[in-house]
Amino acid sequence: MSLISLLVILLVFCVVIWAARALMSAFSIGDPIATVVYVILVLVAVLYVVQSLGLIGGSPALRIR
């Protein structure tokens, strides 16, 4: 995975978090449920990035050219 693709993935996760925040405020979802949703989204993002860097499950996949 190149550095550019890692930045694109980060941008996509930011858009997903923004959309989740907008939808939860539009439907007036309470704070406890919103916090659980944010924690799940952040955990998925962190696990994906860590796996992309190769720290879990194999050799490093990040290539800086």
Distance bins in CASP14 RR format, pairs under 12 A and 6 or more apart:
PFRMAT RR
TARGET T0000
AUTHOR 0000-0000-0000
RMODE 2
METHOD distances of the structure
MODEL  1
1 7 0 0 0 0 0 1 0 0 0 0 0
1 8 0 0 0 0 0 1 0 0 0 0 0
1 9 0 0 0 0 1 0 0 0 0 0 0
1 10 0 0 0 0 0 1 0 0 0 0 0
1 48 0 0 0 0 0 1 0 0 0 0 0
1 49 0 0 0 0 1 0 0 0 0 0 0
1 50 0 0 0 0 0 1 0 0 0 0 0
1 51 0 0 0 0 1 0 0 0 0 0 0
1 52 1 0 1 0 0 0 0 0 0 0 0
1 53 0 0 0 0 1 0 0 0 0 0 0
1 54 0 0 0 0 1 0 0 0 0 0 0
1 59 0 0 0 0 0 1 0 0 0 0 0
1 60 0 0 0 0 1 0 0 0 0 0 0
1 61 1 0 1 0 0 0 0 0 0 0 0
1 62 1 0 1 0 0 0 0 0 0 0 0
1 63 1 0 0 1 0 0 0 0 0 0 0
1 64 0 0 0 0 0 1 0 0 0 0 0
1 65 0 0 0 0 0 1 0 0 0 0 0
2 8 0 0 0 0 1 0 0 0 0 0 0
2 9 0 0 0 0 0 1 0 0 0 0 0
2 52 0 0 0 0 0 1 0 0 0 0 0
2 61 0 0 0 0 1 0 0 0 0 0 0
2 62 1 0 0 1 0 0 0 0 0 0 0
2 63 1 0 1 0 0 0 0 0 0 0 0
2 64 1 0 0 1 0 0 0 0 0 0 0
2 65 1 0 0 1 0 0 0 0 0 0 0
3 9 0 0 0 0 0 1 0 0 0 0 0
3 10 0 0 0 0 0 1 0 0 0 0 0
3 52 0 0 0 0 0 1 0 0 0 0 0
3 53 0 0 0 0 0 1 0 0 0 0 0
3 61 0 0 0 0 0 1 0 0 0 0 0
3 62 1 0 0 1 0 0 0 0 0 0 0
3 63 1 0 0 1 0 0 0 0 0 0 0
3 64 1 0 1 0 0 0 0 0 0 0 0
3 65 0 0 0 0 1 0 0 0 0 0 0
4 10 0 0 0 0 0 1 0 0 0 0 0
4 11 0 0 0 0 0 1 0 0 0 0 0
4 62 0 0 0 0 0 1 0 0 0 0 0
4 63 0 0 0 0 0 1 0 0 0 0 0
4 64 0 0 0 0 0 1 0 0 0 0 0
4 65 0 0 0 0 1 0 0 0 0 0 0
5 11 0 0 0 0 0 1 0 0 0 0 0
5 12 0 0 0 0 0 1 0 0 0 0 0
5 48 0 0 0 0 0 1 0 0 0 0 0
5 49 0 0 0 0 0 1 0 0 0 0 0
5 52 0 0 0 0 1 0 0 0 0 0 0
5 53 0 0 0 0 0 1 0 0 0 0 0
5 61 0 0 0 0 0 1 0 0 0 0 0
5 62 0 0 0 0 1 0 0 0 0 0 0
5 63 0 0 0 0 1 0 0 0 0 0 0
5 64 0 0 0 0 0 1 0 0 0 0 0
5 65 0 0 0 0 0 1 0 0 0 0 0
6 12 0 0 0 0 0 1 0 0 0 0 0
6 13 0 0 0 0 0 1 0 0 0 0 0
6 45 0 0 0 0 0 1 0 0 0 0 0
6 48 0 0 0 0 1 0 0 0 0 0 0
6 49 1 0 0 1 0 0 0 0 0 0 0
6 50 0 0 0 0 0 1 0 0 0 0 0
6 51 0 0 0 0 0 1 0 0 0 0 0
6 52 1 0 0 1 0 0 0 0 0 0 0
6 53 0 0 0 0 1 0 0 0 0 0 0
6 54 0 0 0 0 0 1 0 0 0 0 0
6 61 0 0 0 0 1 0 0 0 0 0 0
6 62 1 0 0 1 0 0 0 0 0 0 0
6 63 0 0 0 0 0 1 0 0 0 0 0
6 64 0 0 0 0 0 1 0 0 0 0 0
7 13 0 0 0 0 0 1 0 0 0 0 0
7 14 0 0 0 0 0 1 0 0 0 0 0
7 49 0 0 0 0 0 1 0 0 0 0 0
7 52 0 0 0 0 0 1 0 0 0 0 0
7 62 0 0 0 0 0 1 0 0 0 0 0
8 14 0 0 0 0 0 1 0 0 0 0 0
8 15 0 0 0 0 0 1 0 0 0 0 0
8 52 0 0 0 0 0 1 0 0 0 0 0
9 15 0 0 0 0 0 1 0 0 0 0 0
9 16 0 0 0 0 0 1 0 0 0 0 0
9 44 0 0 0 0 0 1 0 0 0 0 0
9 45 0 0 0 0 1 0 0 0 0 0 0
9 46 0 0 0 0 0 1 0 0 0 0 0
9 48 1 0 0 1 0 0 0 0 0 0 0
9 49 1 0 0 1 0 0 0 0 0 0 0
9 50 0 0 0 0 0 1 0 0 0 0 0
9 51 0 0 0 0 0 1 0 0 0 0 0
9 52 1 0 0 1 0 0 0 0 0 0 0
9 53 0 0 0 0 0 1 0 0 0 0 0
9 62 0 0 0 0 0 1 0 0 0 0 0
10 16 0 0 0 0 0 1 0 0 0 0 0
10 17 0 0 0 0 0 1 0 0 0 0 0
10 45 0 0 0 0 1 0 0 0 0 0 0
10 46 0 0 0 0 0 1 0 0 0 0 0
10 48 0 0 0 0 1 0 0 0 0 0 0
10 49 1 0 0 1 0 0 0 0 0 0 0
10 52 0 0 0 0 0 1 0 0 0 0 0
11 17 0 0 0 0 0 1 0 0 0 0 0
11 18 0 0 0 0 0 1 0 0 0 0 0
11 45 0 0 0 0 0 1 0 0 0 0 0
12 18 0 0 0 0 0 1 0 0 0 0 0
12 19 0 0 0 0 0 1 0 0 0 0 0
12 41 0 0 0 0 0 1 0 0 0 0 0
12 44 0 0 0 0 0 1 0 0 0 0 0
12 45 0 0 0 0 1 0 0 0 0 0 0
12 48 0 0 0 0 0 1 0 0 0 0 0
12 49 0 0 0 0 0 1 0 0 0 0 0
13 19 0 0 0 0 0 1 0 0 0 0 0
13 20 0 0 0 0 0 1 0 0 0 0 0
13 38 0 0 0 0 0 1 0 0 0 0 0
13 41 1 0 0 1 0 0 0 0 0 0 0
13 42 0 0 0 0 1 0 0 0 0 0 0
13 43 0 0 0 0 0 1 0 0 0 0 0
13 44 0 0 0 0 1 0 0 0 0 0 0
13 45 1 0 1 0 0 0 0 0 0 0 0
13 46 0 0 0 0 1 0 0 0 0 0 0
13 47 0 0 0 0 0 1 0 0 0 0 0
13 48 1 0 0 1 0 0 0 0 0 0 0
13 49 0 0 0 0 1 0 0 0 0 0 0
13 52 0 0 0 0 0 1 0 0 0 0 0
14 20 0 0 0 0 0 1 0 0 0 0 0
14 21 0 0 0 0 0 1 0 0 0 0 0
14 41 0 0 0 0 0 1 0 0 0 0 0
14 42 0 0 0 0 0 1 0 0 0 0 0
14 45 0 0 0 0 1 0 0 0 0 0 0
15 21 0 0 0 0 0 1 0 0 0 0 0
15 22 0 0 0 0 0 1 0 0 0 0 0
15 41 0 0 0 0 0 1 0 0 0 0 0
15 45 0 0 0 0 0 1 0 0 0 0 0
16 22 0 0 0 0 0 1 0 0 0 0 0
16 23 0 0 0 0 0 1 0 0 0 0 0
16 37 0 0 0 0 0 1 0 0 0 0 0
16 38 0 0 0 0 0 1 0 0 0 0 0
16 40 0 0 0 0 0 1 0 0 0 0 0
16 41 1 0 0 1 0 0 0 0 0 0 0
16 42 0 0 0 0 0 1 0 0 0 0 0
16 44 0 0 0 0 1 0 0 0 0 0 0
16 45 0 0 0 0 1 0 0 0 0 0 0
16 48 0 0 0 0 0 1 0 0 0 0 0
17 23 0 0 0 0 0 1 0 0 0 0 0
17 24 0 0 0 0 0 1 0 0 0 0 0
17 34 0 0 0 0 0 1 0 0 0 0 0
17 37 0 0 0 0 1 0 0 0 0 0 0
17 38 1 0 0 1 0 0 0 0 0 0 0
17 39 0 0 0 0 0 1 0 0 0 0 0
17 40 0 0 0 0 0 1 0 0 0 0 0
17 41 1 0 1 0 0 0 0 0 0 0 0
17 42 1 0 0 1 0 0 0 0 0 0 0
17 44 0 0 0 0 0 1 0 0 0 0 0
17 45 1 0 0 1 0 0 0 0 0 0 0
18 24 0 0 0 0 0 1 0 0 0 0 0
18 25 0 0 0 0 0 1 0 0 0 0 0
18 38 0 0 0 0 0 1 0 0 0 0 0
18 41 0 0 0 0 0 1 0 0 0 0 0
19 25 0 0 0 0 0 1 0 0 0 0 0
19 26 0 0 0 0 0 1 0 0 0 0 0
19 37 0 0 0 0 0 1 0 0 0 0 0
19 41 0 0 0 0 0 1 0 0 0 0 0
20 26 0 0 0 0 0 1 0 0 0 0 0
20 27 0 0 0 0 0 1 0 0 0 0 0
20 29 0 0 0 0 1 0 0 0 0 0 0
20 33 0 0 0 0 0 1 0 0 0 0 0
20 34 0 0 0 0 1 0 0 0 0 0 0
20 35 0 0 0 0 0 1 0 0 0 0 0
20 36 0 0 0 0 0 1 0 0 0 0 0
20 37 1 0 1 0 0 0 0 0 0 0 0
20 38 1 0 0 1 0 0 0 0 0 0 0
20 39 0 0 0 0 0 1 0 0 0 0 0
20 40 0 0 0 0 1 0 0 0 0 0 0
20 41 1 0 0 1 0 0 0 0 0 0 0
20 42 0 0 0 0 0 1 0 0 0 0 0
20 44 0 0 0 0 0 1 0 0 0 0 0
20 45 0 0 0 0 0 1 0 0 0 0 0
21 27 0 0 0 0 0 1 0 0 0 0 0
21 29 0 0 0 0 0 1 0 0 0 0 0
21 34 1 0 0 1 0 0 0 0 0 0 0
21 35 0 0 0 0 0 1 0 0 0 0 0
21 37 0 0 0 0 1 0 0 0 0 0 0
21 38 1 0 0 1 0 0 0 0 0 0 0
21 41 0 0 0 0 1 0 0 0 0 0 0
22 29 0 0 0 0 0 1 0 0 0 0 0
22 34 0 0 0 0 0 1 0 0 0 0 0
23 29 0 0 0 0 1 0 0 0 0 0 0
23 33 0 0 0 0 0 1 0 0 0 0 0
23 34 0 0 0 0 0 1 0 0 0 0 0
23 37 0 0 0 0 1 0 0 0 0 0 0
23 41 0 0 0 0 0 1 0 0 0 0 0
24 30 1 0 0 1 0 0 0 0 0 0 0
24 31 0 0 0 0 1 0 0 0 0 0 0
24 32 0 0 0 0 0 1 0 0 0 0 0
24 33 1 0 0 1 0 0 0 0 0 0 0
24 34 1 0 1 0 0 0 0 0 0 0 0
24 35 0 0 0 0 0 1 0 0 0 0 0
24 36 0 0 0 0 0 1 0 0 0 0 0
24 37 1 0 0 1 0 0 0 0 0 0 0
24 38 0 0 0 0 1 0 0 0 0 0 0
24 41 0 0 0 0 0 1 0 0 0 0 0
25 31 0 0 0 0 0 1 0 0 0 0 0
25 34 0 0 0 0 1 0 0 0 0 0 0
25 37 0 0 0 0 0 1 0 0 0 0 0
26 34 0 0 0 0 0 1 0 0 0 0 0
27 33 0 0 0 0 0 1 0 0 0 0 0
27 34 0 0 0 0 0 1 0 0 0 0 0
27 37 0 0 0 0 0 1 0 0 0 0 0
28 34 0 0 0 0 1 0 0 0 0 0 0
29 35 0 0 0 0 0 1 0 0 0 0 0
29 36 0 0 0 0 1 0 0 0 0 0 0
29 37 1 0 0 1 0 0 0 0 0 0 0
29 38 0 0 0 0 0 1 0 0 0 0 0
30 36 0 0 0 0 0 1 0 0 0 0 0
30 37 0 0 0 0 0 1 0 0 0 0 0
30 38 0 0 0 0 0 1 0 0 0 0 0
31 37 0 0 0 0 0 1 0 0 0 0 0
31 38 0 0 0 0 0 1 0 0 0 0 0
32 38 0 0 0 0 0 1 0 0 0 0 0
32 39 0 0 0 0 0 1 0 0 0 0 0
33 39 0 0 0 0 0 1 0 0 0 0 0
33 40 0 0 0 0 0 1 0 0 0 0 0
34 40 0 0 0 0 0 1 0 0 0 0 0
34 41 0 0 0 0 0 1 0 0 0 0 0
35 41 0 0 0 0 0 1 0 0 0 0 0
35 42 0 0 0 0 0 1 0 0 0 0 0
36 42 0 0 0 0 0 1 0 0 0 0 0
36 43 0 0 0 0 0 1 0 0 0 0 0
37 43 0 0 0 0 0 1 0 0 0 0 0
37 44 0 0 0 0 0 1 0 0 0 0 0
38 44 0 0 0 0 0 1 0 0 0 0 0
38 45 0 0 0 0 0 1 0 0 0 0 0
39 45 0 0 0 0 0 1 0 0 0 0 0
39 46 0 0 0 0 0 1 0 0 0 0 0
40 46 0 0 0 0 0 1 0 0 0 0 0
40 47 0 0 0 0 0 1 0 0 0 0 0
41 47 0 0 0 0 0 1 0 0 0 0 0
41 48 0 0 0 0 0 1 0 0 0 0 0
42 48 0 0 0 0 0 1 0 0 0 0 0
42 49 0 0 0 0 0 1 0 0 0 0 0
43 49 0 0 0 0 0 1 0 0 0 0 0
43 50 0 0 0 0 0 1 0 0 0 0 0
44 50 0 0 0 0 0 1 0 0 0 0 0
44 51 0 0 0 0 0 1 0 0 0 0 0
45 51 0 0 0 0 0 1 0 0 0 0 0
45 52 0 0 0 0 0 1 0 0 0 0 0
46 52 0 0 0 0 0 1 0 0 0 0 0
46 53 0 0 0 0 0 1 0 0 0 0 0
46 55 0 0 0 0 0 1 0 0 0 0 0
46 56 0 0 0 0 0 1 0 0 0 0 0
47 53 0 0 0 0 0 1 0 0 0 0 0
47 54 0 0 0 0 0 1 0 0 0 0 0
47 55 0 0 0 0 0 1 0 0 0 0 0
47 56 1 0 0 1 0 0 0 0 0 0 0
47 57 0 0 0 0 0 1 0 0 0 0 0
48 54 0 0 0 0 0 1 0 0 0 0 0
48 55 0 0 0 0 0 1 0 0 0 0 0
48 56 0 0 0 0 0 1 0 0 0 0 0
48 61 0 0 0 0 0 1 0 0 0 0 0
49 55 0 0 0 0 1 0 0 0 0 0 0
49 56 0 0 0 0 0 1 0 0 0 0 0
49 61 0 0 0 0 0 1 0 0 0 0 0
49 62 0 0 0 0 1 0 0 0 0 0 0
50 56 1 0 1 0 0 0 0 0 0 0 0
50 57 0 0 0 0 1 0 0 0 0 0 0
50 58 0 0 0 0 0 1 0 0 0 0 0
50 60 0 0 0 0 0 1 0 0 0 0 0
50 61 0 0 0 0 0 1 0 0 0 0 0
50 62 0 0 0 0 0 1 0 0 0 0 0
51 57 1 0 0 1 0 0 0 0 0 0 0
51 58 0 0 0 0 1 0 0 0 0 0 0
51 59 0 0 0 0 0 1 0 0 0 0 0
51 60 0 0 0 0 0 1 0 0 0 0 0
51 61 0 0 0 0 1 0 0 0 0 0 0
51 62 0 0 0 0 0 1 0 0 0 0 0
52 58 0 0 0 0 0 1 0 0 0 0 0
52 60 0 0 0 0 1 0 0 0 0 0 0
52 61 1 0 1 0 0 0 0 0 0 0 0
52 62 1 0 0 1 0 0 0 0 0 0 0
52 63 0 0 0 0 0 1 0 0 0 0 0
53 59 0 0 0 0 0 1 0 0 0 0 0
53 60 1 0 0 1 0 0 0 0 0 0 0
53 61 1 0 0 1 0 0 0 0 0 0 0
53 62 1 0 1 0 0 0 0 0 0 0 0
53 63 0 0 0 0 0 1 0 0 0 0 0
53 64 0 0 0 0 0 1 0 0 0 0 0
54 60 1 0 1 0 0 0 0 0 0 0 0
54 61 1 0 1 0 0 0 0 0 0 0 0
54 62 1 0 0 1 0 0 0 0 0 0 0
54 63 0 0 0 0 0 1 0 0 0 0 0
55 61 0 0 0 0 1 0 0 0 0 0 0
55 62 0 0 0 0 1 0 0 0 0 0 0
END
